[in-house]
Amino acid sequence: MKNTSYPIKGWVKNSFCDWEGKISTVIFLPGCNFRCPFCQNWDLVTKPESFASLDWETIKESFSTERNFIDGVVITIKIIKSSGIDYEFRTTVLPVFHSLSKIKDIGKYLNRAKRYILQGYRDIGVNSGFKCDKIFSKEEMEVFKKEVEEFFDECKIRYYK
Ligand code: SF4
């Protein structure tokens, strides 16, 4: 893996919930230009300068020593579809942003991606000013799934209620 000059602002060494059925290590990068109301990393999004940058060499060393234990790496930017590595895309689906036609647009945009997850909103770690009251039911999420599953090798729902 090449060295990087891009600042790394957070690192969860072992995560059991970011990639279903796999153990992953999660790297947090600053610079997101979205402002999703459900964002659980809102402080990193709005105040990246308040986080110390982590040492890439330390993280890289961990990748080397734990490569037989870790199944994958999760980062907060899109992984290019043609990378050749295993990956998934996710959308946290909320009525304030998404409709059937918008979900279909996402499907067309990501067309022929390996795995796509329609994820329910989870009211954990969200800034109080960002919280969402109205969410989709699991049945409504199933309708979205039927609308886009043709675009992906695998399409699943992660629902938390
Ligand atoms: S949820 Fe992701 S895309 Fe949305 S503001 Fe947070 S980091 Fe950015």
Residues whose N, C-alpha, C, O or C-beta is under 5 A from the ligand:
A	BS01	SF4	C32 F34 R35 C36 C39 V45
